[in-house]
Amino acid sequence: MDIEHGVNVKLLFFAKSKDLAGIKETTVRLPKKISYNQLLNYIAAHYNLETIKDNILLAKNEEVCEQTVDIEISERDSIAVIPPLSGG
């Protein structure tokens, strides 16, 4: 992953992802273009989310990302890590 020419983005963690990561948000440097799976794998590996990785949704600037499309990232974008939700 080429982050030398990357951009700074905010990662936001919710519910179980926040519990597992141990943080609510952080800033990371990511490439300007990244596949959904590359981004998901990076986040899961660096923030202790391997156990829920297959159920996480990623959203850029409050819009859920398509898993089959590369994600274009700009400076100061935010990426939300949305874990499986339960309720009743």
Helices and strands as residue ranges (DSSP letters): E 7-13, H 15-21, E 25-30, E 33-34, H 36-46, G 50-55, E 57-60, E 63-64, E 71-72, E 78-82
